[in-house]
Amino acid sequence: MGFPSLWVSVVGKHHPDIYTAIGEIQKEQGYTEVCITELAMGKKVKAAPTKKWNELQRRLEAIAAEYNRPTLEYLRAIGANVNIS
């Protein structure tokens, strides 16, 4: 996912006005500060994977197991560009 599509998913607009952009950046900063504080207190920030995610992960691993080593490395390299919604 490149920066423009990430920006649109965060802000909800391709060309937000300055106040919307600043507001979204401030919300992200607040969320990040809360996460840092929770980590410092020893809490988990990220939720545990759901049953749906675990099943998807198992299916993807089974598919990847069918490929030889260079293909698997290729799939891992392009995996960062795939958005599963």
C-alpha positions as CSV (number, residue, x, y, z in Angstrom):
1,M,0.0,0.0,0.0
2,G,1.6,3.2,-1.1
3,F,1.4,6.6,0.6
4,P,-1.5,8.1,-1.3
5,S,-3.8,5.1,-0.7
6,L,-2.7,5.0,2.9
7,W,-3.4,8.7,3.3
8,V,-6.9,8.2,1.7
9,S,-7.7,5.3,4.1
10,V,-6.6,7.4,7.1
11,V,-8.2,10.7,6.1
12,G,-11.0,9.5,3.9
13,K,-10.3,12.0,1.1
14,H,-7.8,12.3,-1.8
15,H,-7.4,16.1,-1.2
16,P,-8.4,17.0,2.3
17,D,-8.4,20.6,3.5
18,I,-5.5,21.6,5.9
19,Y,-7.7,21.4,9.0
20,T,-8.8,17.9,8.2
21,A,-5.3,16.8,7.6
22,I,-3.9,18.4,10.8
23,G,-6.8,16.9,12.8
24,E,-6.0,13.4,11.4
25,I,-2.3,13.8,12.2
26,Q,-3.1,14.9,15.7
27,K,-5.4,11.9,16.2
28,E,-2.6,9.6,15.0
29,Q,-0.1,11.3,17.3
30,G,-2.5,10.8,20.3
31,Y,-3.0,7.1,19.4
32,T,0.8,6.6,19.1
33,E,1.4,8.3,22.5
34,V,-1.2,6.1,24.1
35,C,0.5,3.0,22.6
36,I,3.9,4.1,23.9
37,T,2.5,4.6,27.4
38,E,0.8,1.2,27.4
39,L,4.0,-0.5,26.2
40,A,5.9,1.3,29.0
41,M,3.4,-0.1,31.5
42,G,3.8,-3.6,30.1
43,K,0.4,-3.9,28.4
44,K,-0.2,-5.4,25.0
45,V,-1.1,-2.8,22.4
46,K,-2.2,-5.0,19.6
47,A,-5.2,-7.3,19.9
48,A,-4.7,-11.0,19.5
49,P,-5.4,-12.4,16.0
50,T,-9.0,-13.4,15.4
51,K,-10.1,-16.9,14.4
52,K,-10.7,-15.6,10.9
53,W,-7.1,-14.2,10.7
54,N,-5.7,-17.5,12.0
55,E,-7.6,-19.5,9.4
56,L,-6.5,-17.2,6.6
57,Q,-2.9,-17.5,7.7
58,R,-3.1,-21.3,7.7
59,R,-4.6,-21.2,4.2
60,L,-1.8,-18.9,2.9
61,E,0.9,-21.1,4.5
62,A,-0.6,-24.2,2.8
63,I,-0.6,-22.5,-0.6
64,A,3.0,-21.2,-0.1
65,A,4.1,-24.7,0.9
66,E,3.3,-25.9,-2.6
67,Y,5.8,-23.5,-4.2
68,N,9.6,-23.9,-4.4
69,R,12.0,-21.6,-2.5
70,P,12.5,-18.8,-5.1
71,T,8.7,-18.5,-5.6
72,L,8.1,-18.4,-1.9
73,E,10.7,-15.6,-1.5
74,Y,9.0,-13.7,-4.3
75,L,5.6,-14.1,-2.7
76,R,7.0,-12.8,0.6
77,A,8.6,-9.8,-1.2
78,I,5.3,-8.8,-2.8
79,G,3.2,-9.6,0.3
80,A,3.7,-6.1,1.6
81,N,1.7,-4.7,-1.4
82,V,-1.4,-6.9,-0.8
83,N,-4.3,-5.4,1.1
84,I,-6.7,-8.0,2.6
85,S,-10.0,-6.3,3.7
